[in-house]
């Protein structure tokens, strides 16, 4: 969870500009564009982690049933 937050904050710095030169996001259009970029970045990562953990937990449950 902390990794996803770190990625979102890094995306914010890339999107706004890490220098802090006053290039803040102005208006709902720019915020929506940032939200879309973060969603497109994090969604595949979350789905991949969910698939890996579901396979892991399924294998552990089957292994426990056999013993």
C-alpha positions as CSV (number, residue, x, y, z in Angstrom):
1,X,0.0,0.0,0.0
2,X,2.8,2.4,0.8
3,X,4.4,1.5,-2.5
4,X,1.3,2.5,-4.4
5,X,1.1,5.8,-2.4
6,X,4.8,6.4,-3.3
7,X,4.1,5.8,-6.9
8,X,1.2,8.2,-6.9
9,X,3.2,10.9,-5.2
10,X,6.1,10.4,-7.7
11,X,3.6,10.7,-10.5
12,X,2.4,14.0,-8.9
13,X,5.9,15.3,-8.8
14,X,6.5,14.4,-12.5
15,X,3.1,15.8,-13.5
16,X,3.4,19.1,-11.7
17,X,7.2,19.5,-11.8
18,X,9.6,18.6,-9.1
19,X,11.2,22.0,-9.1
20,X,8.2,23.6,-7.5
21,X,8.4,26.5,-10.0
22,X,4.8,27.6,-9.5
23,X,3.4,25.3,-12.1
24,X,0.5,24.2,-10.0
25,X,-2.5,22.3,-11.5
26,X,-5.1,24.8,-12.3
27,X,-8.7,23.8,-13.0
28,X,-10.6,20.6,-13.0
29,X,-9.4,19.5,-16.4
30,X,-5.8,19.3,-15.3
31,X,-6.7,17.4,-12.1
32,X,-8.8,15.0,-14.2
33,X,-5.8,14.4,-16.5
34,X,-3.6,13.7,-13.5
35,X,-6.2,11.3,-12.1
36,X,-6.3,9.5,-15.3
37,X,-2.5,9.2,-15.5
38,X,-2.3,7.8,-12.0
39,X,-5.2,5.4,-12.7
40,X,-3.5,4.1,-15.8
41,X,-0.2,3.7,-13.9
42,X,-1.6,2.0,-10.8
43,X,-4.4,-0.2,-12.2
44,X,-2.1,-2.8,-14.0
45,X,0.1,-3.0,-10.9
46,X,-2.8,-3.6,-8.5
47,X,-4.3,-6.2,-10.8
48,X,-1.0,-8.0,-11.2
49,X,-0.4,-8.1,-7.4
50,X,-4.0,-9.3,-6.8
51,X,-3.6,-12.1,-9.3
52,X,-0.3,-13.2,-7.8
53,X,-1.6,-13.2,-4.3
54,X,-4.8,-15.0,-5.2
55,X,-2.7,-17.8,-6.8
56,X,-0.5,-17.9,-3.8
57,X,-3.4,-18.1,-1.3
58,X,-5.2,-20.7,-3.4
59,X,-2.1,-22.9,-3.5
60,X,-1.6,-22.6,0.2
61,X,-5.3,-23.5,0.9
62,X,-5.0,-26.6,-1.4
63,X,-1.7,-27.6,0.3
64,X,-3.3,-27.2,3.8
65,X,-6.3,-29.3,2.7
66,X,-4.0,-32.2,1.6
67,X,-2.3,-32.5,5.0
